[in-house]
Amino acid sequence: MADALDMVKKHFGGDAVILNTRSIERRGVLSGRHRPNVEITAARAFADLPEPLRSCGLEITRGRDDRILATKLTTNPAVPSTAGVVDSAGVILSEVNALRDLVGELVDRSRRTDAHDVPPALRGPYVELVKNAVAEDLARQLVEGVVNSLSASEWTDSRAVRAKLLESLSAMIPVAGDIALDERSRPAVIALIGPTGVGKTTTIAKLAAEFSLRRKKSVALITIDTYRIAAVDQLRTYAQIMGIQLTVAGSPAEFREAVQAASCHDVVLIDTAGRSQRDKGKLSELKAYFDACRPDEVHLALSGAAGERVLLQTIEKFRPVGFNRILFTKLDEAIGFGVILSCLRKVEARLSYVTTGQDVPRDILLGKSESLAALILNTARQSAEPVAAD
């Protein structure tokens, strides 16, 4: 598959659009001795596609400029700095819908901040919670907890009120903790899934850098994102800089073989193609990969800059694929951190990591309930502890 993708790039360039990939078994007496052929249907660029394909919402995203291990990039001028891939109409429409939902939530939130039935001494904390994107019902629940646990005289003590709110908020944020590697007799197989544009590939690179460079663990990378030439190139760049093995798997069978071949490593990190939460076909295809080889941990990556309704819809659509961790990206772009609380309250999954920027290997933080509670209450900005070496 990797050789086939290189051929597509050589003939069509970095803007090539992958329309379909499939493996073709060879027939004949000696067919068992050969690997299957790989057939790739591609176009030179999005603009070259026929109108029916250009209007159907292909999942193509534009690469972002990433600062990759800056200290090493200065000595490696051959590393490409960008991966320009044409935006599809489907992605643009998805972003417009997300923006519309976000504006609607902002309007609703501005109306809810006028809470006449909240005790006057507690209206300030209530309004602060709602403005920071905490759902109205949760904000009321938190304020009621303060009323029930503190005396009336303590309501006017801002420190006592804030301490109680921090305690209550922390209890509402389930966290997964760090990934324990030393206790394992086999690799920790970890996959990231999620919609387009949330930063899965960059996050995979951050985790790879954490485990390989800081913790000195043996890491293997596998990508099943064969829809975007640039995505494979981006991850290959990261892998080359860090000296990590990268395997491209174009089918569930190849994916299973790649995971088995990486059994000598401590950590196997799996990058997946972005899937629109509205595309049931692509989500079913992703599920087929995981049915062939189930990772130990599947992290659903969500953008902290998205609105609550979009995030909850994404969670529901990805639920059939199966995930046991939630990972929030782009907290540096979030207008409020309360959406994290709302989402975690409605799923049976714990928070693993959050990311706060594009820098690799920095800008990734281990999810801490106390630190995130402080962010929600605006008592600290980006105060979650960074992922630290053992």
N, C-alpha and C positions, 0 to 999 in steps of 0.2 A: 504493500500500500504506500509506504513512504517513497519508494522508487517511482511509482505511478504518479504521485502528487508532484514529485520533482519534474517529471516529464511534462505535466500540465503547465507547471510554472515556466519551464524552459520554452515551451511553444507559444503560450498565451500571455505570459507575464504575471506580475503580482496581483493584478486586478481580476484574475480569472474567477469565474463563478462556477462552483461545483453544483450540478443539477442532480446527479445521481451517481452512486457507487454500488458495485456489486461484484461478488466473487464468482468465477465460472470454473467449475471442476473440469479438469482435462479428462478426456476419454481415451481408452486404449489399454493395451496390455500393461504398459509401464506407467500408467497414469498415477498410480499410488506413490511413485517415486518423486513426483514433482509437486511443487506448491501450486495452488489454483491460480489461474489468470485473474487479473483485476481489471474490470471495465469501468471507466470513468466517463460520464457525459458532462461536458463543460462548455462554457462560452467564454469568449475573450474578455467581455465586460458586461455589466448589467445592461448597458444601453444596446448591446447587440442582440438581446433576447427578443423573441417575437412578442407582440403586444399582449397576448393572453398570459404569457408568463410574467411579463413586467407588471401586470396589473393584479396578479394573484397574491402578492405579499410574500415574496421569497424572503427567507430569514438571512439577510446579509447586513452586516454592521460595519461601520467605519472604524478602523483601528485608531487607537489613541497613542500619542507620543508618551513613552514611559522612560523615566530615568532609571536605568537598569544597573544596579551595583556601580554607582558613579565612579568609585575609585578604580574599578577595573576597566570601565569603558574608555577612560582617557588613554589607555594603552592599547586599545583594540579598535582602531578606526574603521575596521571592516564591518563592524556590527551595524545593521540597519537601524535607523532611529525612528522609523515609522512604518506602519503597515496600512497603506491606503486601500481600502476596499469600499466599493460604492454602497451607499445607503439604499435600502429597499423601501418601496412605498409602504410595505407592511410595517416596518420598524418605525417609520415616520408617523404613520397613523396611530401606532401604539403609544408613541411619545405624546402625541396630541391628546389622545384619550386620557393618558395619565395626568397631563397638565390640567385638563378640564376637571378631572376628579379632584385634583389638589386644590384648585381654586374654589370648588364647591365646598371642600372641607374647611378652607380658611374662612369662607363666609359663614358657615355654620358655627365654627368655633368662636367667631367674633360675637355672634348672637348669644352664645351660651355663657359668656363670661359675666353677664349681668345676672348674678345669682342672689335674689332677694331673700330666699329661704335659708341661706347659709348664715350661721352666726356672724355678726359684724366683725368680731375679732379674727375670724378664720377666712373671711372673704379674700384677703390678700393672697394667702397660700393657695386657695382654690383657683383663683384667676390665674395665678402663676402656673399651676399645673395644666390647666386647659390651654393656655397660650403655648405651652411647651408640648402640645399635641397629645396630651393624656386624654383619653376618652372621658366624656362627661360623667358616665356612670362610675368609672373607676375613680375619678377625682372626688366625686361625692362619697364614695365608699371610704376613701382615705381620710377625708375630712371627718366623716362620722366616726371613724376609728379614733381620731384625736379627741373628739367630743366625749366618747365613751371611756377613754383611758386616762384623760387628764381632768383635773378639777377645773371649775369655772375660773378660778383665779390664775391657773396656769395657762389658760387660753391666751392671755395677753403676754405671756413670756415667749417671745419669738424663738429663743433657743430651744425651749422645751417642745414647742410645736414642731420646729424643723427636725429635731432629733427623733420625735415620734414618727413623723412622715418618712424620714429616711429609713427607720426600722421597718415600717409597714411596706414601703416600696421595695426594699431589699428582699423581703419575704415573698414578694410577688414575682421576682425574677429568677426563674430556675436556670442554673448554669451547669454546663457539662464538666467543667474543669479541664485540666490539661490532658493531653494524650499520653498515657503511660506506655513507654516502649520497652523498658528494661525487664518488665515482667512477662513479656511475650516470648513464645518459642517460635513464632512465625511472623512475617511482616504485618504491620498495620496497614490495611488497604483502605484508603480514604478517597472518596469521590466528592466533587463539587458539582451541583446541578443548579439550574436557575434560568430565569429569562435572559433575553439578550441585553447586553449593555450594562450588566451589574458589576463586571470586573472579575469574573471567575479566573481567567488566565493569569492576570496579575496577582490575584490572591494565591493561586497555586504556586507561583514563583516565590512569593513571600514565605509560604510554608516550606517550600523546598530549601530556601536559603536558611531558614531557621533551623531545620533539622540537619542539613548537611554542613553548613558553615559554622554555626554556633554550637550545636550539640554533637557534631562530628559523627553523625549517623549516616549509614549507607542508604541513599535515596534513589528510587527509580521513578521516572515520569512516563505516564501513558496518556495519550490523547485519543479520543474517539470523535473529535471535532474535525471531520473530513469535509465539511461544507465550505470552509473558508481557508484558502491557501495561506492568507496572511496570519491566521490564528496558529497554524502549524509552524510557520516561520518565526512567529513571536516566541512561542514556547521553545523552539529549537535554539533560538538565541539565548534565552535564559539558561537552558540546559548546557550549552557549550561553555558559557561563562563560568558556570558552577561545576563543570566537569561531571555532569549527571547523565545517565543513560535515558534516552527518549525513544519510545516506541509508538508508532502510529497504527491504530487498529481500525479497520474499515468495516468490520462485521462482528456480530456477537461471538462467533467462533474464534476470530482473531483476537478479540478482547480477552476471552478466557485463556487462550494460549499465552498472551502477553503477561497476564497476571501470574500464571504458573511459572513462566520463565523468569519472573522477577522475585521468586521465592527466596533467593539468597540475600535480599536486601532487608533493611530494618523497616523502611517505610516505602509504600507504593502510593503515589499521588496520581489521581485520575482527573483529567480535564475533559469536560463535555461541551458539546455545542450549545449555544444559547437556544432555548426553546420558548416560543411565544406561549403564554398560558392559554391562548385561545386556539392553539393548533393541536388538536387531539391526536392527529396522525403522527406528528413528530414526538409527542410525549409517549405514545405507544411504542415507537421505535426505541426511545431511550429505555423504556421499561424492559424491552427485549434484551438489551445489553446486560442489564442488571439481573435479569432472570438467568442469563448464561453464567454469570459469575457475580455473586452478591458481595459488595464491599462490606468491610466491618463497620464503617461509618459513612453515611451519606449526608453531606451538609447542603442544605438548601440556602443558596446565597440570595439575599434580598437587599435592595438598595434602600439605605436610610433616608434618601432624598425623595422617595416615592410617598404617595398618600396612603392613608390607612386602607381605604377601599380597594385600591389596586393591590396592595400587599396581601390582604385577606383573600382576594380573588386568586392571586398567584398561588398562595398556600393550598387552597382547595383544589386547584387544577393540577398541581404537582403531587398531591397526596397519593394518587394511584401508583406513581413511580416508586414511592417509598423513601422516606428520609427520617433520620433520628437526631439530627442536629439542625440548628438555625444559625446562619452566619450573616451578619449585617455589614454591608460595605458602604462606603461614601458617607460616613458620619460627619466628615468635614463639610459636606454639602447639605446636611439635614437642616430643616427649619425648626425641628423639634425632636426630642428624643423619646417622647411619650409613645410613639408608634411601636417602638420595640416592646414596651410593656403590653400594649394592646394585642400585638401579634402573638407573643409568647403565652398570653393568657388563653388563647383560643386554639392552641395546637399542643399535641403531646410530644413535644421536642424541647430540648434544652439549648440554651445559647452557648455557642462554642467560642467564636472569635468575632471581633469587629475590626474594620479597617478605617483609617482616618486620612488616607491620601494615596498617591500613586507611587511613592518611593519604595523601591525594593532594595534591601530586605526590611526597611523600616515600615512604619505606618500600619502595623498589625498589632492588635492588643488582645490579650486573653480576656474573655468575658468575665467580669467580676460584678456580682450583684450590688455590693456596696458602692463601687465606683460608678456604675451606671445609674444607680439611684441618685447619686450626687449630681450627675449630669442632668437628670430629669428635673431636679430641683434648682438647677443653675448654681449649685454651691461649688462646682468644679467643672472646668472645661477639659475634656479629653483626659480625665484623671484615672481611667482604667489602666491597670498595670500592664506594661508591654510584655509580650511573651519573653520569658527569661530562660536562659540555659539552666540545665539541672546542676 
